[in-house]
Amino acid sequence: MDRLRRDGALPELGRVARGGAVAEDSRCLDQRARRARDVLGALVGAGDRRRGELQALLDAVQAGSEALADSQERLQAIFDNAGAGIGVAWENAKFIFVNDRWSNMFGFSSEELSEMTIWELCPADDNKIIHENFDSMADGLLDSFQVENRFLNKDGSTFWGTASAKAIRREDGTLENVILIISDITLLKTTEADLIRANQLLVTQLEEIAILRDRLREQAIRDPLTNLYNRRFMEETLTLEIHRARRANSTVSLVMMDIDHFKSVNDQFGHRAGDFVLESLGQMLLANTRKSDVACRYGGEEFLIVLPGSSLEDAARRAEHFRLNFEAIRISGKDRSTNATMSIGVACFPDHGEDGEQVLNRADEALYQAKAAGRNCVVIYQPK
């Protein structure tokens, strides 16, 4: 070793060793540099990709913002130009915002409405329904309601509107907002009221027409002096009653009456006395006949009673009752009074005829038999 030091060999070996170490270090640095360049290149590439992704995201956000702004503009345009008033209220019923139609309907500005509740927009005597429904919505009992109500304009005038309300609730179910839509239905209500009045007027007119029709019918089928049915009505009724009796195997009796010597009553006491006799007979017959009976003035001083369901014997008994009641009526003149009498003939379907005309003829024949028998009596038809 000493020799190597003397010969200078040891320093040379040191230099060689150091040279090898330097070469090794240089190679390591080159490798590290290459790895650094690779990492840097990867980072630069990743940065470029991320910048591209960020740019795409920014572009998408911008497009979304523009679309949202466009949608908001459209929604705002729809909101402002809606035909109905639209408002959004807090849970305390005060308004957050309203559209232009709402402000125009009520005459209040948005700022004024923000300090008002929905029931303050109703007349004091007409806000109970909306108030109760809103309270029920706040209590969770209702999610929506619709009512027709009168509403109050700022100038004090009122209008009719349909109010629709929808609850917007928080996750815990408590009320957060209420969406309100009000449509003015004043014209509809006015038209409806006009129609009701017109209908009531029409009903009244129809009732008056019905009364007039009945009155005219009564006038057409009744004798004005005696208030008994006239001959035309009797003939129509007799035909119907005969058909009904034939189907039911029943009877229809006829009582034909004629006032005795009626002309002499007019001659001795005057026509007013004659009218009194006719009126009195009419009143007596109306008072002594059933609803099913048909009492008529057959013509002049002749009268006829149609008795549906009455037998011949029953009809004869009732005819005698008519005769006695009429005979009891007194006729007074200036210096005297008297009474009138009548002759009566009785016939019955089906005993005396197959139809109304035949039975009517038999009753008329019986009447003349009563006159021939001395008048003021009742005769049941007997074939000659």
C-alpha positions in Angstrom: 0.0 0.0 0.0 2.8 2.3 0.9 4.5 1.5 -2.4 1.3 2.3 -4.2 1.2 5.6 -2.4 4.9 6.3 -3.3 4.4 5.3 -6.9 1.4 7.6 -7.1 -0.9 4.7 -8.0 -3.3 5.2 -5.2 -4.4 8.7 -6.3 -4.9 7.5 -9.7 -7.2 4.8 -8.5 -9.1 7.4 -6.5 -9.6 9.4 -9.6 -10.9 6.4 -11.5 -13.2 5.5 -8.6 -14.5 9.1 -8.5 -14.9 9.1 -12.2 -17.0 5.9 -12.1 -19.2 7.4 -9.4 -19.7 10.6 -11.4 -20.8 8.6 -14.4 -23.2 6.6 -12.2 -24.6 9.9 -10.9 -25.0 11.3 -14.4 -27.0 8.3 -15.5 -29.3 8.6 -12.5 -29.8 12.2 -13.2 -30.6 11.5 -16.8 -33.2 8.9 -15.7 -34.7 11.3 -13.2 -34.8 14.0 -15.9 -36.6 11.6 -18.3 -39.1 10.6 -15.6 -39.7 14.2 -14.7 -40.2 15.1 -18.4 -42.6 12.1 -18.6 -44.5 13.3 -15.5 -44.5 16.8 -16.7 -45.8 15.7 -20.1 -48.5 13.7 -18.4 -49.4 16.6 -16.2 -49.5 18.9 -19.2 -51.8 16.4 -21.1 -54.0 16.0 -18.1 -54.2 19.8 -17.7 -55.2 20.1 -21.3 -57.9 17.5 -21.0 -59.1 19.1 -17.7 -59.2 22.5 -19.4 -61.2 21.0 -22.2 -63.6 19.4 -19.7 -63.9 22.6 -17.8 -64.5 24.6 -20.9 -67.2 22.1 -22.0 -68.8 22.4 -18.5 -68.7 26.2 -18.7 -70.3 26.0 -22.2 -73.0 23.7 -20.8 -73.6 26.0 -17.8 -73.8 29.0 -20.1 -76.2 27.3 -22.4 -78.3 26.1 -19.4 -78.3 29.6 -18.0 -79.5 31.0 -21.3 -82.2 28.4 -21.6 -83.2 29.0 -18.0 -83.3 32.7 -18.6 -85.4 32.2 -21.7 -87.8 29.8 -19.8 -88.1 32.4 -17.0 -88.9 35.1 -19.5 -91.5 32.9 -21.1 -92.9 31.9 -17.7 -93.0 35.5 -16.6 -94.7 36.5 -19.9 -97.3 33.8 -19.3 -97.7 34.8 -15.7 -98.1 38.5 -16.5 -100.5 37.9 -19.5 -102.7 35.3 -17.9 -106.4 35.9 -18.2 -106.9 35.2 -14.5 -105.4 36.8 -11.5 -102.5 34.7 -10.1 -101.0 35.3 -6.7 -98.6 33.5 -4.3 -99.1 34.0 -0.6 -97.2 33.1 2.6 -98.7 30.8 5.2 -100.0 33.9 6.9 -102.1 34.7 3.7 -100.1 37.8 2.9 -98.9 38.0 -0.7 -95.4 37.4 -2.0 -96.2 38.5 -5.5 -99.1 38.8 -7.9 -99.4 39.2 -11.7 -100.6 42.3 -13.5 -104.1 40.8 -14.0 -104.5 40.5 -10.2 -103.4 44.1 -9.6 -105.8 45.3 -12.3 -108.7 43.3 -10.9 -108.3 44.6 -7.4 -106.8 48.1 -8.1 -104.0 47.6 -5.6 -100.3 47.7 -6.4 -98.0 44.8 -5.7 -96.5 46.7 -2.8 -99.9 47.4 -1.3 -101.0 43.8 -1.7 -97.8 42.5 0.0 -99.3 43.9 3.3 -102.8 42.4 2.7 -104.4 39.0 3.2 -106.7 37.3 0.8 -109.8 37.8 3.0 -109.1 41.6 3.2 -109.9 41.5 -0.5 -113.5 40.3 0.3 -116.4 42.4 1.7 -116.6 42.1 5.5 -119.9 40.2 5.3 -118.6 37.8 2.6 -115.1 36.6 3.6 -116.0 33.8 6.0 -115.8 30.9 3.5 -112.3 31.9 2.2 -111.1 32.6 5.7 -112.3 29.2 7.0 -110.8 27.3 4.0 -107.5 29.1 4.3 -107.4 28.2 8.1 -108.2 24.5 7.2 -105.3 24.6 4.7 -102.9 25.9 7.3 -104.1 23.2 9.7 -103.3 20.5 7.1 -107.0 19.6 6.7 -107.1 20.9 3.1 -104.6 20.9 0.2 -106.9 22.8 -2.2 -110.2 24.5 -2.4 -112.4 26.4 -4.9 -115.2 28.8 -4.1 -117.3 31.4 -5.7 -117.2 34.6 -3.8 -117.6 38.4 -4.0 -114.4 40.3 -4.0 -113.6 43.9 -3.1 -111.9 46.4 -5.4 -109.8 49.3 -4.0 -112.5 51.8 -5.1 -115.1 50.0 -3.0 -116.9 48.2 -5.8 -117.4 44.5 -5.7 -117.2 41.8 -8.3 -117.8 38.0 -8.4 -114.9 35.7 -8.8 -114.0 32.0 -8.7 -111.1 31.5 -6.3 -108.9 28.3 -6.6 -106.2 27.7 -4.1 -103.4 25.1 -3.9 -101.1 24.5 -0.9 -97.3 24.2 -1.2 -96.0 22.4 1.8 -92.5 21.9 3.4 -91.0 18.4 3.8 -92.5 18.2 7.3 -96.0 18.9 5.9 -96.3 22.5 7.2 -97.8 25.1 5.0 -95.2 27.2 3.2 -97.0 29.0 0.3 -100.4 29.1 -1.3 -101.0 29.6 -5.0 -104.2 31.5 -5.7 -106.0 31.9 -9.0 -109.0 34.2 -9.3 -111.2 34.5 -12.4 -113.7 37.3 -12.8 -117.2 35.8 -13.3 -119.2 38.9 -12.8 -120.6 38.8 -16.3 -121.5 35.2 -15.8 -123.3 35.9 -12.5 -125.1 38.9 -14.1 -126.2 36.7 -17.0 -127.2 34.0 -14.5 -129.2 36.4 -12.5 -130.9 37.8 -15.6 -131.8 34.2 -16.6 -133.2 33.5 -13.2 -135.3 36.7 -13.4 -136.4 35.8 -16.9 -137.2 32.3 -15.8 -139.2 33.5 -12.8 -141.1 35.9 -15.1 -141.7 33.1 -17.5 -143.0 30.9 -14.7 -145.3 33.7 -13.6 -146.5 34.2 -17.1 -147.1 30.5 -17.6 -149.0 30.4 -14.3 -151.1 33.3 -15.5 -151.6 31.6 -18.8 -152.7 28.4 -17.1 -155.1 30.3 -14.9 -156.4 32.1 -17.9 -156.7 28.9 -19.9 -158.6 27.2 -17.0 -160.8 30.3 -16.8 -161.5 30.3 -20.5 -162.1 26.5 -20.4 -164.5 27.0 -17.5 -166.3 29.8 -19.4 -166.4 27.5 -22.5 -167.9 24.6 -20.5 -170.1 26.4 -18.0 -173.4 28.3 -18.2 -172.7 31.9 -17.0 -176.0 32.3 -15.2 -176.2 29.1 -13.2 -172.5 28.1 -13.2 -173.5 24.6 -14.2 -171.9 22.8 -17.0 -173.2 23.5 -20.5 -174.8 21.0 -22.9 -171.6 20.5 -24.9 -169.6 19.5 -21.9 -172.4 17.2 -20.7 -172.5 15.4 -24.0 -168.7 14.8 -24.1 -168.8 13.6 -20.4 -171.7 11.3 -21.0 -170.0 9.5 -23.8 -166.9 9.0 -21.6 -168.9 7.8 -18.6 -170.9 5.3 -20.8 -167.7 3.8 -22.1 -166.3 3.6 -18.6 -169.4 2.0 -17.2 -169.5 -0.5 -20.1 -165.9 -1.6 -19.3 -166.6 -1.8 -15.6 -170.0 -3.4 -16.0 -171.5 -0.5 -14.1 -174.4 1.9 -14.5 -174.9 5.6 -15.4 -178.2 7.2 -14.5 -179.7 10.4 -16.0 -182.1 12.8 -14.3 -183.8 15.2 -16.7 -185.6 18.2 -15.2 -187.8 21.0 -16.6 -189.2 23.9 -14.6 -193.0 23.9 -14.7 -194.7 26.9 -16.3 -191.5 28.8 -16.4 -192.9 31.3 -19.0 -195.7 32.3 -16.6 -193.0 33.0 -13.9 -191.3 35.4 -16.3 -194.7 36.9 -17.3 -195.9 37.4 -13.7 -192.8 38.3 -11.9 -190.4 39.5 -14.7 -187.3 38.2 -16.2 -185.2 39.1 -13.1 -187.4 36.8 -11.1 -186.9 34.1 -13.8 -183.2 34.5 -13.6 -183.4 34.2 -9.9 -185.3 30.9 -10.3 -182.6 29.6 -12.7 -179.8 30.7 -10.4 -181.4 29.2 -7.4 -181.9 25.9 -9.1 -178.2 25.9 -10.2 -177.0 26.6 -6.6 -179.3 23.9 -5.2 -178.0 21.3 -7.7 -174.3 22.2 -7.0 -174.9 21.9 -3.3 -176.5 18.5 -3.6 -174.4 16.6 -6.2 -171.2 14.6 -5.8 -167.8 15.5 -7.4 -168.3 12.6 -9.8 -171.8 13.9 -10.8 -172.2 16.3 -13.8 -174.9 18.9 -13.4 -175.7 20.9 -16.5 -178.1 23.4 -17.9 -179.4 21.4 -20.9 -181.1 24.4 -22.5 -183.6 27.2 -21.4 -185.3 25.9 -18.3 -184.2 22.3 -18.8 -181.5 20.7 -16.6 -179.8 17.3 -16.6 -177.8 15.4 -14.0 -175.4 12.6 -15.0 -174.9 10.2 -12.1 -172.0 7.7 -12.7 -172.4 4.5 -10.8 -175.9 5.2 -9.6 -178.7 2.6 -9.9 -182.1 3.5 -11.3 -183.7 3.4 -7.8 -180.9 5.6 -6.3 -181.3 8.1 -9.1 -185.1 8.3 -8.5 -184.6 8.9 -4.8 -182.1 11.7 -5.5 -184.4 13.2 -8.1 -187.2 13.4 -5.5 -184.8 15.2 -3.2 -184.0 17.7 -5.9 -187.7 18.3 -6.6 -188.5 18.9 -2.9 -185.6 21.3 -2.4 -186.5 23.3 -5.5 -190.2 23.5 -4.5 -189.2 25.1 -1.2 -187.6 28.1 -3.0 -189.9 31.2 -2.7 -190.2 33.7 -5.5 -191.2 37.2 -4.3 -192.8 40.0 -6.3 -194.0 43.5 -5.4 -197.1 42.4 -3.6 -197.0 38.6 -3.6 -194.8 35.5 -3.5 -195.0 32.0 -4.8 -192.8 29.0 -5.6 -191.9 27.1 -8.7 -192.0 23.3 -9.3 -190.4 21.0 -11.8 -191.1 17.7 -13.6 -188.4 15.1 -13.6 -187.7 12.0 -15.8 -185.2 9.3 -14.9 -183.5 6.7 -17.1 -180.4 4.4 -16.7 -177.7 2.8 -18.7 -177.7 -0.1 -19.6 -181.4 -0.7 -18.7 -182.8 1.9 -21.1 -180.2 2.1 -23.9 -177.0 0.9 -25.3 -175.4 4.3 -25.6 -175.7 7.8 -24.2 -178.0 9.2 -26.9 -180.5 6.4 -26.3 -180.5 6.8 -22.6 -180.8 10.6 -23.0 -183.9 10.1 -25.2 -185.4 7.7 -22.6 -184.9 10.3 -19.8 -186.5 13.0 -22.0 -189.5 10.7 -22.7 -189.9 10.1 -18.9 -189.8 13.8 -18.4 -192.8 14.2 -20.7 -194.5 11.4 -18.9 -194.1 13.3 -15.7 -195.6 16.5 -17.3 -198.5 14.4 -18.6 -199.0 13.0 -15.1 -199.7 16.5 -13.8 -196.2 18.0 -13.4 -194.2 18.4 -10.1 -193.3 14.7 -9.9 -190.6 12.2 -10.7 -191.2 9.5 -13.3 -188.9 6.5 -14.1 -188.9 5.7 -17.8 -191.4 3.0 -18.7 -191.7 1.7 -22.3 -195.1 2.6 -23.8 
